[in-house]
Amino acid sequence: MPCCGSRRGGYHLHSNVGCIVGSTIVLTWIPHIHFSDAWSLGLTIFAFAMVAIFAPSNFDKYAWIKPRHYPILKAIGLAIVASNLWIRSDLLALTFAVQTLLLPFKEGGEEK
């Protein structure tokens, strides 16, 4: 998750503890949820569309990456998500879909 999130950005919780707890819950449950190939394909396409529309998101608040590099980050994010069209993993499809749900949100930030 951190590898993909660092390329796409997204919402950051106000509290580091909240981030750890939320990520732990999500990472604990995702491996236990399985989908058919059709649902896996649908989630992958959903994640691809979300990355295409919203990524990279929220980098201006927490990253040192310059805006001129954003198209490269978007391409990397799209390539990572698109790789699941070849891999066909329901685990990756759900992971990508969950991560991309937070891309549209701009608020948040790290604990002060």
VOMI-931418 format. One record per residue (C-alpha): residue in three letters; x, y, z. Coordinates in steps of 0.1 Angstrom, whole numbers, plus 5000, padded with zeros to 4 digits. Layout:
% residues N
ALAXYZ/...
% end
This chain:
% residues 112
MET500050005000/PRO502750265008/CYS504450194975/CYS501350274955/GLY500250554978/SER503550734974/ARG502950754937/ARG499350864937/GLY498851064969/GLY495551104986/TYR494051185019/HIS496151195050/LEU494651155085/HIS495351435110/SER496651185135/ASN499550935130/VAL497850695154/GLY494650715133/CYS496550645102/ILE498250335118/VAL494950205132/GLY493050265099/SER495750105078/THR496149805101/ILE492349745100/VAL492249765062/LEU495449555057/THR494149295081/TRP490749255063/ILE491749285027/PRO493448935024/HIS490248765037/ILE487948915011/HIS487748734978/PHE486048814945/SER485148654913/ASP487148744882/ALA484448974870/TRP484449174903/SER488249174903/LEU488249324868/GLY485549574877/LEU487549694908/THR490749714888/ILE488949934861/PHE487450144889/ALA490850194905/PHE492350274871/ALA489750534864/MET490150694898/VAL493950724893/ALA493450864858/ILE491051134871/PHE492451224905/ALA496151114909/PRO498451254920/SER496451404948/ASN497251614978/PHE501051624971/ASP501251994976/LYS500651955013/TYR503151685023/ALA505551604996/TRP508651774982/ILE507851654946/LYS507651934921/PRO504451964901/ARG506251914868/HIS506751554879/TYR503051484885/PRO502451344850/ILE505251084856/LEU503650994889/LYS500250954873/ALA501750724846/ILE503450514873/GLY500250484893/LEU498350394861/ALA500950134852/ILE500849984887/VAL497049954886/ALA496949834850/SER499449554859/ASN496549384876/LEU494849334843/TRP497649094835/ILE498148954871/ARG494348914877/SER494648924915/ASP491448994935/LEU493749094964/LEU495449364943/ALA492149474928/LEU490649534962/THR493849704976/PHE493949944946/ALA490250014948/VAL490450094986/GLN493450314981/THR491950514953/LEU488750584973/LEU490850844992/LEU492251024962/PRO489451284957/PHE489751414993/LYS492051714998/GLU491751775035/GLY493851605061/GLY497451635071/GLU499951505095/GLU499851545133/LYS501451875144/
% end
